[in-house]
């Protein structure tokens, strides 16, 4: 069940926090037992049998007092929430109409609820429905199975009509940046990350908000760096291996294994599912150069959209083929074969991924002449934005200081260097990183309500 409504409508519905809170409130109000139907006054009767057409049961002021007991049952309701329906007498109804339960909320909205799972008979109907202090209880007619649905879950997932916004962004708002962020870089300590979930949560939240984070005080060893990566989740295996430990030896026929400068790009554009996070740790360098470059792709996309809206539209629409074929035993192409540089959520139209590496781009023979011209015009505009110095964050790699970044958002590169340089690092899957971030930064109760 999914949903959409105004926050004003939500604020008029205030539910008990949990069974204990509701029971405490009932005790104060000296309400009769909810388990004995015969003892309830007619205005409090909440259980009804399957009707021939449909039956209505009213819950008047006494039950309304339960709803006005709690003011903040979810993050969507602020402390300024107004009392339920003011001084009016709130009335709630439940009805069984054919195979659906109609739940009428105190603010006048009605949710029509239907169960449809392959193992359940298509003609199943609710036999009894009951309003309890914590939610809706349904007894089904085919086997008297009892189901319980909390009020907050029903609101979150009502689809007829939609009450809550099913596309609300997760977590704190993402903050885009230019090189002025250099004065206040997101950074956490190795000890905090390794010794507490609170420190790990802060680290992952930095990545969520800014797209990257540094970790200071990391022991200068492959073992410590690998353990740091695994603090998030398992390391992603690719044709480069799992955890990397490499020098500029032209391994894998890849420019990353050279000492030449690398322009801003994202990695693994040729994978169907590009790597989610990327980590680097400099273990040793006896020469000059090799500075690290980070560029916020989301910020650059915003700039492109403002300055060159047609180019933004073109890079969001025209798809680009990519490949990895540096090794004789490797020939990787994604499925689908072609993807846009700027990928958007089809439902919200929010930018969710930047997929750009000009060195991995294949030929554009799927386009006609006009499309090729439009693409290159847009690509040159994109390059102007990405290579603008005010968008480029340069930092110096240092042993003991790890950088990790969101490869779906942050472009990275480096300056050329001399001497011997040893790096280590790893990739992490996007979904597994997001899972770890989500469970550490959102309560289990909230996560359950969102399912």
N, C-alpha and C positions, 0 to 999 in steps of 0.2 A: 504494500500500500504506500502510495506517495502523496505529496501535498503542497498548497500555496494559499496564504491568507495574509491579511494585514496584522501587524504587531498589535494594533489597537484591539482587534478582535481577540487575540490571544490573551491580552492583559485582563480581559473581562472574565476569563475563566481561570479560577484559582483552585487548585486541588490539594488534598492532603499529601504531605511529603511521603508517608509510608503508612503501613498498617499500625505501627506503634503510635505514630502521631495522631492518626485518626481515632484510635482507641482511647488515647488520653483525652482527646477533645470530647469524645462521646461520654466519657466518665464525668467530665466537668459539667456537661449539659444534662447528665442523668438520662441519657437516651436508653430505651429498652434494648434487649438483645436483638442483634440483627440475624441471628440464626434461627429464631423462633418466629415464624411468619404470623402466627395467630396473635402474638402479643403486640404487633405493630398497629399504630393508628392508621386509618385508611390513607391519610396523606403521605405516609412513609412506606407504604407497600411498594416493594421493588421487584418482586418476582412475578412472572406471568407465564401462563401456559401457551402452547402453540394455538393460535386462534384460527377460526375458519377463514376470516378475511384479515383483519388485524385488530389488535387490542392496544390500548394506551394506558400507561400507568404514570401518574404524576408524582413527582418528588418535590414537595413544596418547601417552605422556609426552613424547617428543622434540618433537612439534609443540606440546604444551601449554606447553613452555618459551617458545615464541614469544609465546604469549598473556600470559604473566606478565612479559614484557619491559617493556611500557608501562603506566604507572599512570594517566595522565590524557589519554585520547584525546578527551574531549569535556567541555564545561562541566558536564554532568550527573554526572560522576564526580569526587569530591573527592580531596584528597591522602590522606585516611584510608581509601581503598579497600583492601579486604582482598585478599591474594594469591588467585589463582584456585584455588578448591576446597581451600585449605589444603594438607595433606600427601597428599590423595588423588590417585590417578592420573586426571587429566582425560581423558575420551574423547569425541571428536567423531565423529559419523556423518553421511554424506550418503547419501540414497537417491533413486532415481527411482521414483515410484509413479504409474503411468498418465501423466497429463500434468503432474504436479507434481513439484517437487524438494522433498524433506524435508531440512531442515538442522537437525541436532540440536546445540544449543549445549552447552558443557561443564557448564552448571548444570542440565541436564535439560529445558530448554524446547526445543520443536521448532517451527520456522517452516515452513509449507507454502506454497510460492511458485508463482505461476501468472502467465503472461503472456497478455494478451488485448487485442489491438489489431486494428482492422478490417482492416488490410492483411496480417495474419498469419493463415494457415490455422487454422481452428478445431480441427483435429486435430493441430496441431503438438506435438511432444514433444521434450524434451531428449535428445540422443544421447549426449553425454558431459558429466559435471560434474566439476570439479576444485577442490579446496581449495588455494588459493595463500596465501603469507604475507600478502597484502593483501586477499584477498576470494575470492568464489566465481566461477569461470569456467564458463560454459555454452556448449556447441556444440549448435546446434539441428539437427534431423534433416532439415528440408526443403531447406536450402541450405548447411548447415555454417556458418551465421553464428555468430560467436563474440561472446558478451556477457560483460562483467565487472561484478560488483557488489561494492562494498566491504563489509566486515563491519559497519561503523558504519551505512552506508546501509541494509543489510538489517535491522539492529536497529531503526533509526528508523521503518522503514516496514513492518515485519512486521504483517500483518493477521490471520494465522491461526497462532498466537494473537497478540493485541496485546501488545507488549513495552514500548514507550515511550508516553508520554501524548501523543496527537496534538493536544491542546488546551492544552498548556502555554503560558502567557502569554509574549509576546515582551519581551525587554529587561528593564531594571530595573523593580522594582515601582513602580506609580503611587502618589504620596503626595498624599492629599487635605489640604485646609487651610482654616482660617478666617482672620480678619483679623490674627491674631498673626504671620502670615508677613511682615507689613510690616517687621519688624525684620531680615529676612534675605531680601530679594527675589532671585529668580533673575535674573541679569544677566550679559551678556557684552559685550565691547567690539567696536565696529564693525571696528576694525583686525584683531582676531583672526578674526572671521567672514570678512572679505573676503580675508585673506592666507593662510589655511591651512584645510585640510580638518579639522584637529584642532579649530580654533575653531568651524567650522560644525557639526561633530559635537556639540560641547558645547552649542551653541545649540539644536539640534534635540532633544538629550537633555533639556534643561530643559523644552521643550514637552511631551515624552513623559511626563516624571515629574510635573511640576507643572501642566501644561496651559497655561502661558504663560511668557514671558520678556521682559525688557527688553534693549535694545541701546543702549549709551551711546556717545557720541562720533560720532554720525552727522552728516555734513554737512547743513546745513539747506537742502536742495534736493530737488526732485522727482526729479532724475536719480539722485542718490545713494540715495534711498529706493527707487526702482524697481529699481536694481541690487542692492540688499540683498534685496528680495523675490525677484528672479530667481536669487539665490545658492542658493535652495532648489530652485525649479523654475519653470516658466513661470507667468505670471499668468493667472488664470481670467477669461475674458470672461463678462459677464452683461448684462442690459438696462441696467445702470448703466455699462457700458463695461468697459474693462480696468483699467488703473491709474487711480485716482481722484485728482482735485485739485478740491476743492469748498469752498464757503462756505455760509452759512445763507441760501440763496436760494429755498427751497421747491422745489428741483429734483426731478423725478420724482414729485411728489406724495407724498413720503416724509418722515416725521417726522425722519429723520436729517439732513435738509437744513433744519432749523429751529433755533431757539435754545432750545426748551423742554426741560425735563428728560425723560430717557428711563429707564424702569425696566429692571431686569435682564432680558435676553432673549438668545436666540440668533438669528442671522441666517439668512435664506433657508430658513425652515421650509417654504416653498411649493415648493421644488425637490425633485424626486425624489431627488437627491443633494445635500444641503446643502453649502455651502462648508466646506472642511476647516479652513483657517487664515484668520485675518483680521489685517491689520496696519494700525496707525494711526501717523501722525507729524504732530504739530502744527507747522506752518511759521510761523504768525503769529497773535497774539491781542493786541488792544489794550484788552480789557475785563476784566471779572471773571467768576469762576465757570468752568463748563466742566470740572469735575473728572471724572476717569475712574473708573468703577466696574467691578470684576471680582468675580464670585462663582463659587466652585467648585461646579458643578452636581452632580458626583459626591459631594462632601462633603454637600451639601444632601439628595441622594437617600438617603445613608446615615442622616442625621438623621431624615428623613421615615419611613424604614423602621423605625427604632427607636421613634419617638414615635407615629407614626400608620401602623401596618402595613397596615391596610385601605386607606388612601388611597394608599399605595405600590403596592399590588396593583391598585387601580383605575386609576391613571395608567399602569401598565404594560400594562393590558389594554384599556381603552377607547381607541378611536382618535379622532383629532381632525382635521377637514378644515382646510385652510389655503389661502391665495390671495395673489397680488399683483396689484392692479388699479389702481394709482395713476395710471398713464399711460393715455391714450386708446388707445394702440397696444399695451398690455400687458395680458394676462390669463393669469397663470401659476397652474397648479394641479399638484400632484405626482401621480405614478402609483406606487403606489396613491393614491387621492384622500385617504385618511385614514391617519394614523400616530399611534402613542402618544407621549406626552410623554417617557416613559422606555422606551427601546428596549433589548432584551436579546438577546444571542447565543442562538439557539435550542438550540445544543448544550451550552454551558457555563452558560447562564442569567446570565452576567456582564453588567452594565450597560455598554453600549458607546456610547450616544448619548443626550444630552438635547436635545429638540427643542421649544423653548418660546418663543413670542412671542404674547402675548395680543392684540396689535394686528393680527396676521395671521390670527387664528382665524376660521373660517367658522361657519355655523350648524350646530347639532347635530341636525338633523332625521332623522338615521339612527338615533337612539337612542329608546328608549321612555321613558316618564315616570320610572320608577324609575332607569333608567340616567342620565338627565339629573341627577336629584337626587344620585346617588352621585358623578357626575363633579364637580359644583360643590362638593360637600362636600370632595372630595379636592383640588380646585383651590385652595380657600381654605386648606387645611392646607399645601399646597405654597407658597402665597404667604407664609404666616406664617414659614415656614422661610427662604425666599429673601430676604425683607426684614428678617430679624433682623440687627441691626447687627453682631453678632459674626461674621456670615458675609460681611460686605460690606467689600471692600478698596478704599479710596478713595486714588487717587494724583492728583497734579497733572500734566497734560500739559505738557511742556516742549520747546521746539525743540531738536533734537539728541538726543532720547531717544525711541526707537521702542518700541512695545509690540506684541507678536504673541501670539495665543492660539489654542487649539484650539476651534473653533466647535462641535464635537460634545460638548464638555465644559463650557467656561467661558461663563457668562452675562456680558454686558457692558451698561453703561449710562453715563449721564453726568448731571451736574447742569446746570441751566439756566445761561445765560451772557448777558453783555452785550457790546456792541462787535463789531468785525469779527474773524472767526476763520476761518483758512484751514487746512484739513486735507488730507492726502493718504494714500493707502493702497492696499491690494489684497486680493483673495481668492486662495487657492491650493486646488487640489483635494486632497481627503483622500488618495486613493491615491497621488498623486505625491509629496506630502509624506512619507507613510509609506515609500515606496520610497527616497527620499533618506536618511531617518533610518536605515533598515535597512542600506543599503549602506555607510554611514559608521560604523555602530556594531556591525556583525557581519562577521566574516571571510568572504571569498568561499567558502572551503572549507566553513564552517558553513552558509552559505546554500544551497550545492549539496546538502549532505547532507539538508537539510530539504525539498527539492523532491520 
